[in-house]
Amino acid sequence: MLFADIEQMMFAQRATVAAHQFIFTGSNTTWTVPEGVTSICACAQQANGDSAAVTLVIGGVTQLRAQNENRIGDGGGDGGSAGLNAWGVKSGGGGGGGYTGYGGTGGASGATSNAVSAGGSNGNPGTGGGGGGGGGGGRDTAGGFASSYPGGSVGISGIGANGTTGVGWIPINPGAISAGGPGSPDSRLGNIGGGADGQRGGALAWKNDIAVTPGQVLTINASGGRIRIISGAGRSYPYLAASVFDPNLAYRYWRINASTTTNGYAVGIFEIELRTVVGGPDVTTSSTPTTGGGTSTVGATAPAVDNNTTTYWQGSFTPPSWIRMDLVTPQMIKEVAILARNLAVSPNTGAPANFTIEASEDGVDFAVAATFTGVTGWSNTVFKTFPL
């Protein structure tokens, strides 16, 4: 059988599995496989090189382990080593291991008066690459020593969670000092894995298509870091499809994307409410950041969340148009309420007829949470609600 055929079979198997995400961090526990889930993908990550191994055990067999020099899984990377030191100066920490590469080594400390210490190196290139090493310590003109810096960290969500190079101590420009930080931060789950000063970075390991049975109990050992388990169509490591909506996941960005309106005019919306419970309070406020776009220029978006039912957002003259809300803190939205401006008076606007409600972790890649077609019966004074 060809490898491509095997890949297609694996994808077909995932496509029939219910979409879920579960995060386990900082403790050891067990997890019972939900109904409808027969295959999972998992990623484990050490907090740093001195942390306990992070493992997923099924039926007494370790299926996944994140531990430097002792990883188990389909892929991942070990943490970078701490940098070299000189004259007793502590060196920078190593970067966290990535999805496709090892973490970078920490920077060496400066050995002479006024030396510029070396910066940490990059992790291996590639999507989800390892974090960069931290900057090494430096020696100033008076013989004192500057601090060193931790290694770069990586995320656990998938694509884009890369680390960057640490910056060494520069005597003539102390303001340039920085730790090795995330190049593309994991805005939801945060980035970990980078070593502290003089410490090795932690490992990362992932494994796809792990067969499970609903009701089966899995052992999670995450006291030394964290494990993320996902299931559903198109969801795997390292290239996690961000376009799959997970109803059990909180999202920072929410978007309404209207392809047509009830009367063919530009979409018009007085107010949008996002609710974490059906019939509950609105989590948007007049200070919620908003943006919009369409086939041509759209109107100011802030009126759609200003709690003023006499002001409104107008989309592009010809649909489609969209409006995006940034909740800053991720929220699990269960209902969207819309008060539309459905009026054939200047400026002519229409209520959305065919539209999607979408969610995103990063504000770039959006997953469709719900699709609505042929919606009618709008009122200019009464909200219409849409459960998710």
N, C-alpha and C positions, 0 to 999 in steps of 0.2 A: 504493500500500500504506500502511495506517495505521501511525503510529509504534508503537502498542501491538503490532501484528503483528510489526514488526521486533524489538521488545524480546523478544517471546516466542520468535522464531527464534534470537536470540542466546543466550537462556537455555537453550534446547534443545540448542544446540551445545555450551555449556559442560558441560551435564549428562552428556555422553558422554565427557568428557575426564577422564583420571586425576587424582586429587587430589595436588598437590605444593606445596611451598613451598621457595624458595631465597632466601638472603640473601647479598648481595655488599656488602662494606664496606671502605673504605680502600685499595683497589687496583684496577688495571685488569686485566681478564682476559677469557677467553672462556667460553662455556657451551654445552654440547651438549644439545639438546632431548631429553628422555627418551622412551622408547617409550610410545606411547599418548597422547601430548600433541600436540594439533593447534591449540590455542588457549590463550593466556596473558593474564593481566592483570598490569600492572606499576606500581610506584610508585617514584619517584626523589626523593631529598632531599639538598639541600646541607647540609653541616655548619654553614656560616655564609655570609654574603654575600661574603666574600673567597675562598671555596673555588672550586676548578675546577668547571666544569659537570659534572653527572652525567648520563650518557647511555646509552641502549640502542640499538644499531645492528644492523639486520637487512638483509643483502644490500646493504650500502653505504648504506642509507637510515636516517637518524636517526628512530626511531619515538617516542622519549621523551627529553625533556631537562628537567632541573631547573636553571634558571639565571635569576636575576632579570632581568626585562624581556625574556627570550628563551626562555620556556618552550614546550615542545612536548608535547601530550597532550590528553586529553579534559577535564581540569580540574586544579585545584590553586590555589596562591597564591604570590605573591612575598613575600619577607621584609620586615619593617618597617624603616624608616629609623632611624638613630641619632638620639637626641634633640638638641635645641639646647643649646649650652653658653654660659656667660657668665663673664666674668672669668677666662677661661682654664681653667675647670673642665670636666673631661671629663663628657660626658653618658651616660645609659644606652644600652644597645644595643637594637637592634630585635628584635622577636619573629620566630620562624620562621614561614614561610608554611604554611598549612593545606590541608586537602582542599577546603574550600569558602570560604576567606577568606584575606586577606592578614594578615601579622603586624602587631602593633601597633607604633607608633612609640615609641622610647625616651623617657624623661622628660627634661625640660629641667632644667638645673642651677640652683641658687639663685643669685641675683645680688646679694643684699644680706646684711648681717650678720644672723645668726640666721634666715635665710630657710628655709622649708620647701620643699625641692625637689619638683617635680612627679613623680608616679608615671607609669609607662608606661601607655599606653592598651591596651584590650582588642583582640584580633583580631576580625575580623568574626564575628558569631554564626553558629552552625550546627554540626552534628556534624562533628568534625574541624576546627574553626575554627583560625585562625592563633594563634600564641602571643602573649602580651602583651609590650609593650616593657619594658625594664629601667628601674629608677629612676634619676633624675638625681642628680648630685652636689650637695651642699649646702655652705653657708658658715657656719662657726661664729662665736661671739661674738669670738673672738680674730683673726678674719680668715683662719683656716685653711680648708682644704677637705676635705669628706668624700668617701669613695669613691662611685663610681657603680656600677651593677649591670647584669649581662647581661640580655638579653631572654628571655622565656619560650620554651620549646621545645615541639615536638610529636612524636608518635610516628609510626610507619609501619605499624602493624598494622591500622588501620581505625577503626571506631566508638569514640568515647570518648577519643581522643587529642587533647585540647584543651589549649591553653596558657592561662595566667592572667596577670593584670596584675602588673607589677613594682611594688615599693613604694619610694618615694623616701626620702631621708635626712630624719629628723625630729630636730632638735637636742634637743628636750626628752624624747625617748623613743628613744634609740639602739637599744634592743632590738627595735624594730618594723621595723628594716631587713631587707629580704629581696630576693632576685633574683626575676625573673619566672620562676616554676616551672611544672611541668605540673599542670593541673587534674585530669586523669585519666591518670596515668602509664602509659606502655606498659611494663608490668612485664617483658615478655619481651625486647624489643629496645631499650628505653631511648628517651629523648626527646632529639633534637638539633635544630639549626636556629636557635637563638637566637643573636643577635650578642653579642659581648663588649662591654665598656665602649667606647662610641663606635663600635661596629661594626654594620653592617647585618645583619639576619637572613638566613638562607638560604631559597631557594625550594623548593617541593614541587610535583611534577607526577605525574599518574597517567593511565593509558590502559588501556581494557578491550578484550577480544576481538581481540587481535593474532594473526593467523594465522601458525602455524609448522608445521614438518614434523619428525617424529621424526628425529634424527640431524643436524638443521641446526645450524650453529655460529653463535651470536650473540656480538656484541662488547659487553662491559660496561665502561664507563668510570666507576668509582666511587671514584677516588682522592680526590675532593672531597666524599665523603659516602657514600651507600649506595643500593642498589636492592633492592627486594623483588619477587620474581616468584611468582605463585600461579596455580594451575589447579584445575579441578574444579567440580562442580555447586554453584551458588549462591555462588560466590566471585568477587567483583568489588569495585571501588572506586566511591565511597567507603564504601558500606554493606556491608562485608565480613560475610558470614554466619558468625558465630562457631560455629554449630552443626555445621559440617563438620569431621570429624576428619581430621587429617593424620598418617599413620603415620610420616612423616619429620620430625615436629616434636616437640620436647620440651615438656611441659606441667608447670606448677607444681602444679595441683590435680587430684586423681583421686578419683572417687566410685563407690561401688557402690550401685545403686538397685534394691531388691528389690520387685517388685510382688506376688509370691506366695511362699509357703513350701511345703515338702514335706508338712507336716501341718496347715497352716492356722493355726498359732500365730504369735506374734511372731517375727520373724527373730532368730536368735541366732548370734553369731560369736565364737569364741575368739580367733582371730588372722587378720590380713590381711598378706600379704607382697607388696610391689611389687618386681619384678625387671627390671633393664635388659637382661638376657640370659636366655634360657630355661634354667632350672635354676640360675641364678646366685644371688648373695646378696641378701638383703632390703635395700632402701634406706630403709625406715622404721625409726625407733628409738622408744624409749619417750618421747622428747621431741618427736616429730612432732606438730604441732598437728592436732587432729581436731574435727569437729563432726558433728552428725546431726540428723535430723528425720523426721517422718512424720505420720500422721493424728492422732496424739495424742502425749503425752510419751514420749520415748525415754530409755533409760538412758545412763549415762556412756559416752562414746566412747573414751576413752583406753585401756581394757583391750584394745581390738582391735589395738593396736600395741605393747603393753607387753612383748612377748616372754615372756609368762606364759600357758601353755596351760590354766591353771585359772581364769583370770578371763575375762570375756566382755562383749561389748556386746549389749544387748537393744533391738530396735526397738520401735515402737509396737505396742500389743496387736493392732490390726488393720492388716495391711499395706495400702499400701506403706510402706516405710521406706528411708532412705538414710543413708550415712555418708561423710563427705568427709575426705580427707587432704591437708594442705598440705605439700609437699616443700620449700618455700621457694625452693630452687634447682630450676629446671625440669629434668625428667628424661624421657628417651624410654623409656617402660615397654614391655617386650615380653612380660611374663607376670605374671599375678596369681595368687597362691596363697591359698586360703581354708581355714581349719580351722573348720568350723561346729559349732554346738551343736544337735544334732538329737535332743532329748529330750522325752518327754512326762512330765516330772516338774516339780514346782513349783520355780521358775517355768517353765511350759511354753514351749519355744522350738522353732523349726523352721529347717532349712537353707533357703537361697534356692533356689527352683525355677525361677522366671522372673525374670531380672534383667538389668540392663545395667551395663557398666563404662564410665564416662564420664570425659572429660578437659576441662580448662578452663585458659585463660590468666589469667583474672581472678577465678576463684572464683564467678562469677555465671552466665555463659553457658557451658553445658556441651555438648560434642559427644559423641555415642555412639561409643565406640571398638569395642564389640562387644556383641552381644545373645545371651543364652543362654536357651533355653526347655526346660521339661520335664527339668531336671537332677535326676538321682537318684543313688543309690549313695554317699551321703555316709557318712563315718565320723567319729566323735567324737575319733579319735586320729590320723587321717591327713589331710594336706593334699590338697585337690583343686586341680589347676592349670588355668588358662585362658589360652592363648596369645592375643596380640593381633596 
